[in-house]
Amino acid sequence: DQTTSKAIVPAETSKQVTVVQDMTEADLVHLRRTIYLTIMSSATFEECAHKLARIDIPPGRESELINMLIECCSQERTFLRYYGLIAARFCLLDDRWRD
C-alpha cells in the first residue's frame, strides 16, 4: 500500500505559533490612567515626581506623561505651579523627557 510509506510528522513539530496583536491599546489606556491617578492623588510635586519616576514607562511612550501633564493643567481654571514643577523635575532627571 503506497499510503503507508508516507512520512509521519510528529504533532510537536507541526504546531504553528499564533501571534495575537492588541489593537485596542489597552496598555496605553492603563498607562494614561495610572499617570492621571498618580498626578491627582499626590500631595506635593516631589511625591508625584517620585511616584511617576517609579512607573515603568516603555521607551517611545514618554510623550504620554507629558500629554497627561498638559491635559491636567488645561483642566484647571488658573495655572498651578504644581504641574510646572513636576515637568521641571522630569527635565532635570533625564534628557529623554526634554524631547
Accessible surface in RSA format (square Angstrom, percent):
REM  Atomic radii and reference values for relative SASA: ProtOr
REM  Chains: A
REM  Algorithm: Lee & Richards
REM  Probe-radius: 1.40
REM  Slices: 20
REM RES _ NUM      All-atoms   Total-Side   Main-Chain    Non-polar    All polar
REM                ABS   REL    ABS   REL    ABS   REL    ABS   REL    ABS   REL
RES ASP A   1   146.02 102.3  75.74  75.4  70.28 166.2  40.03  94.2 105.99 105.7
RES GLN A   2   157.99  88.3 150.52 110.0   7.46  17.8  55.35 117.8 102.63  77.8
RES THR A   3    93.07  66.2  79.52  80.6  13.56  32.3  70.47  94.7  22.60  34.2
RES THR A   4   109.98  78.2  79.79  80.9  30.20  72.0  70.36  94.5  39.63  59.9
RES SER A   5    95.67  80.8  57.56  76.8  38.11  87.8  51.44 109.5  44.23  62.0
RES LYS A   6   152.75  74.5 137.69  84.5  15.06  35.9  91.58  82.4  61.17  65.2
RES ALA A   7    96.77  89.0  63.42  97.9  33.36  75.9  73.29 103.2  23.49  62.2
RES ILE A   8   161.41  91.8 134.46 100.2  26.95  64.9 137.88  99.3  23.53  63.9
RES VAL A   9   100.37  66.0  79.38  71.9  20.99  50.6  80.62  70.1  19.75  53.6
RES PRO A  10    83.10  60.6  73.33  66.9   9.76  35.5  83.10  68.6   0.00   0.0
RES ALA A  11    78.89  72.5  65.56 101.2  13.33  30.3  69.56  98.0   9.33  24.7
RES GLU A  12   144.31  82.8 128.43  97.2  15.88  37.8  42.73  82.7 101.57  82.9
RES THR A  13   102.52  72.9  69.65  70.6  32.86  78.3  74.98 100.7  27.54  41.6
RES SER A  14    70.43  59.5  44.49  59.4  25.94  59.7  37.05  78.9  33.38  46.8
RES LYS A  15   160.37  78.2 133.32  81.8  27.05  64.4  86.14  77.5  74.23  79.1
RES GLN A  16   165.27  92.4 135.98  99.4  29.28  69.7  43.72  93.1 121.55  92.2
RES VAL A  17   138.62  91.2 107.31  97.2  31.31  75.4 111.40  96.8  27.22  73.8
RES THR A  18   114.88  81.7  87.64  88.8  27.24  64.9  63.31  85.0  51.57  78.0
RES VAL A  19   128.45  84.5  99.97  90.5  28.49  68.6 103.31  89.8  25.14  68.2
RES VAL A  20   133.87  88.1 103.22  93.4  30.65  73.9 106.68  92.7  27.20  73.8
RES GLN A  21   139.09  77.8 117.54  85.9  21.55  51.3  36.66  78.0 102.44  77.7
RES ASP A  22    81.46  57.1  57.00  56.7  24.45  57.8  41.32  97.2  40.14  40.0
RES MET A  23   154.11  79.8 124.89  82.7  29.22  69.6 121.68 103.5  32.43  43.0
RES THR A  24   106.52  75.8  81.25  82.4  25.27  60.2  84.18 113.1  22.34  33.8
RES GLU A  25    87.00  49.9  85.62  64.8   1.38   3.3  24.11  46.6  62.89  51.3
RES ALA A  26    55.82  51.3  48.98  75.6   6.84  15.6  52.78  74.3   3.04   8.0
RES ASP A  27    95.85  67.1  83.61  83.2  12.24  29.0  47.52 111.8  48.33  48.2
RES LEU A  28    28.15  15.7  26.40  18.9   1.74   4.4  28.13  19.8   0.01   0.0
RES VAL A  29    76.61  50.4  74.75  67.7   1.86   4.5  75.83  65.9   0.78   2.1
RES HIS A  30   115.40  63.1 115.15  80.0   0.25   0.6  79.95  82.4  35.45  41.2
RES LEU A  31    16.44   9.2  14.79  10.6   1.65   4.1  16.42  11.5   0.02   0.1
RES ARG A  32    61.94  26.0  61.59  31.4   0.35   0.8  19.53  26.7  42.41  25.7
RES ARG A  33   129.35  54.3 122.51  62.4   6.84  16.3  49.25  67.3  80.10  48.5
RES THR A  34    41.81  29.7  37.86  38.4   3.95   9.4  35.92  48.2   5.89   8.9
RES ILE A  35     0.00   0.0   0.00   0.0   0.00   0.0   0.00   0.0   0.00   0.0
RES TYR A  36    94.98  44.3  94.98  54.0   0.00   0.0  56.62  42.5  38.36  47.3
RES LEU A  37    99.20  55.2  98.49  70.5   0.71   1.8  98.82  69.4   0.38   1.0
RES THR A  38    17.65  12.6  14.02  14.2   3.63   8.7   4.72   6.3  12.93  19.5
RES ILE A  39     1.59   0.9   0.02   0.0   1.57   3.8   0.02   0.0   1.57   4.3
RES MET A  40    83.30  43.1  54.08  35.8  29.22  69.6  30.62  26.0  52.68  69.8
RES SER A  41    81.23  68.6  47.78  63.8  33.45  77.1  48.75 103.8  32.49  45.5
RES SER A  42    13.41  11.3   0.00   0.0  13.41  30.9   0.11   0.2  13.30  18.6
RES ALA A  43    89.20  82.0  52.24  80.6  36.96  84.1  62.45  87.9  26.75  70.9
RES THR A  44    67.00  47.7  62.96  63.8   4.04   9.6  60.96  81.9   6.04   9.1
RES PHE A  45    41.76  20.9  40.16  24.9   1.60   4.2  40.16  24.3   1.60   4.6
RES GLU A  46    90.69  52.1  86.26  65.3   4.43  10.5  28.52  55.2  62.17  50.8
RES GLU A  47    60.23  34.6  51.20  38.7   9.03  21.5  33.27  64.4  26.96  22.0
RES CYS A  48     0.00   0.0   0.00   0.0   0.00   0.0   0.00   0.0   0.00   0.0
RES ALA A  49     3.46   3.2   2.85   4.4   0.61   1.4   3.19   4.5   0.28   0.7
RES HIS A  50   110.29  60.3 104.53  72.7   5.76  14.7  73.43  75.7  36.86  42.9
RES LYS A  51    68.52  33.4  65.53  40.2   3.00   7.1  41.30  37.2  27.22  29.0
RES LEU A  52     0.82   0.5   0.00   0.0   0.82   2.1   0.00   0.0   0.82   2.2
RES ALA A  53    56.35  51.8  26.19  40.4  30.16  68.6  30.97  43.6  25.38  67.2
RES ARG A  54   169.85  71.3 136.64  69.7  33.21  79.1  56.68  77.5 113.17  68.6
RES ILE A  55    36.83  21.0  22.86  17.0  13.97  33.7  28.76  20.7   8.07  21.9
RES ASP A  56   133.45  93.5 111.90 111.4  21.55  51.0  41.70  98.1  91.75  91.5
RES ILE A  57     8.63   4.9   1.20   0.9   7.43  17.9   1.20   0.9   7.43  20.2
RES PRO A  58    61.72  45.0  58.69  53.5   3.03  11.0  61.72  51.0   0.00   0.0
RES PRO A  59   122.60  89.3 102.37  93.3  20.22  73.5 102.90  85.0  19.69 122.4
RES GLY A  60    65.89  81.3   0.00   N/A  65.89  81.3  36.85 101.1  29.04  65.0
RES ARG A  61    73.26  30.8  73.10  37.3   0.16   0.4  11.86  16.2  61.40  37.2
RES GLU A  62    31.98  18.4  31.96  24.2   0.02   0.0  10.89  21.1  21.09  17.2
RES SER A  63    60.67  51.3  54.51  72.8   6.16  14.2  42.42  90.3  18.26  25.6
RES GLU A  64    20.47  11.8  20.47  15.5   0.00   0.0   0.22   0.4  20.25  16.5
RES LEU A  65     0.00   0.0   0.00   0.0   0.00   0.0   0.00   0.0   0.00   0.0
RES ILE A  66    54.18  30.8  54.18  40.4   0.00   0.0  54.18  39.0   0.00   0.0
RES ASN A  67    58.67  40.5  57.22  55.3   1.45   3.5   8.26  19.9  50.42  48.7
RES MET A  68    13.05   6.8  13.05   8.6   0.00   0.0  13.01  11.1   0.04   0.0
RES LEU A  69     7.59   4.2   6.91   4.9   0.68   1.7   7.23   5.1   0.36   1.0
RES ILE A  70   106.34  60.5 103.51  77.1   2.82   6.8 105.83  76.2   0.51   1.4
RES GLU A  71    77.23  44.3  76.43  57.8   0.80   1.9  33.57  64.9  43.66  35.6
RES CYS A  72     2.40   1.8   0.78   0.9   1.61   3.8   1.54   3.9   0.86   0.9
RES CYS A  73    34.36  26.0  28.86  32.2   5.50  12.9   6.88  17.4  27.48  29.6
RES SER A  74    79.03  66.8  43.50  58.1  35.54  81.9  47.01 100.1  32.03  44.9
RES GLN A  75   147.82  82.7 116.71  85.3  31.11  74.1  40.36  85.9 107.47  81.5
RES GLU A  76    64.51  37.0  47.40  35.9  17.11  40.7   3.68   7.1  60.83  49.7
RES ARG A  77   241.13 101.2 201.14 102.5  39.99  95.2  81.69 111.6 159.45  96.6
RES THR A  78   101.02  71.8  90.40  91.6  10.61  25.3  77.66 104.3  23.35  35.3
RES PHE A  79   139.30  69.7 109.18  67.6  30.12  78.4 113.45  68.8  25.85  74.0
RES LEU A  80    73.61  41.0  72.43  51.8   1.18   3.0  73.53  51.6   0.08   0.2
RES ARG A  81   170.10  71.4 163.12  83.2   6.98  16.6  66.16  90.4 103.94  63.0
RES TYR A  82    49.04  22.9  42.70  24.3   6.34  16.5  45.67  34.3   3.37   4.2
RES TYR A  83    11.74   5.5  10.29   5.9   1.46   3.8   4.85   3.6   6.89   8.5
RES GLY A  84    29.94  36.9   0.00   N/A  29.94  36.9  24.32  66.7   5.62  12.6
RES LEU A  85    55.08  30.7  53.38  38.2   1.69   4.3  53.47  37.6   1.61   4.3
RES ILE A  86     0.00   0.0   0.00   0.0   0.00   0.0   0.00   0.0   0.00   0.0
RES ALA A  87    36.35  33.4  35.23  54.4   1.13   2.6  35.59  50.1   0.77   2.0
RES ALA A  88    47.77  43.9  41.25  63.7   6.53  14.9  46.82  65.9   0.95   2.5
RES ARG A  89    81.99  34.4  80.63  41.1   1.36   3.2  16.13  22.0  65.86  39.9
RES PHE A  90     2.21   1.1   2.21   1.4   0.00   0.0   2.21   1.3   0.00   0.0
RES CYS A  91    48.28  36.5  48.26  53.8   0.02   0.1  14.85  37.6  33.43  36.0
RES LEU A  92   139.71  77.8 114.16  81.7  25.55  64.2 114.43  80.4  25.29  68.0
RES LEU A  93    98.48  54.8  66.49  47.6  31.98  80.4  68.78  48.3  29.70  79.9
RES ASP A  94    68.79  48.2  62.21  61.9   6.58  15.6  16.95  39.9  51.83  51.7
RES ASP A  95    94.08  65.9  91.63  91.2   2.45   5.8  33.76  79.4  60.33  60.2
RES ARG A  96   100.78  42.3  84.01  42.8  16.78  39.9  43.35  59.2  57.44  34.8
RES TRP A  97    20.61   8.3   9.45   4.6  11.16  26.2   5.09   2.7  15.52  25.2
RES ARG A  98   143.75  60.4 111.83  57.0  31.92  76.0  42.67  58.3 101.08  61.3
RES ASP A  99   167.20 117.1  99.68  99.2  67.52 159.7  55.49 130.6 111.71 111.4
END  Absolute sums over single chains surface
CHAIN  1 A     7955.5       6512.2       1443.3       4573.9       3381.6
END  Absolute sums over all chains
TOTAL          7955.5       6512.2       1443.3       4573.9       3381.6
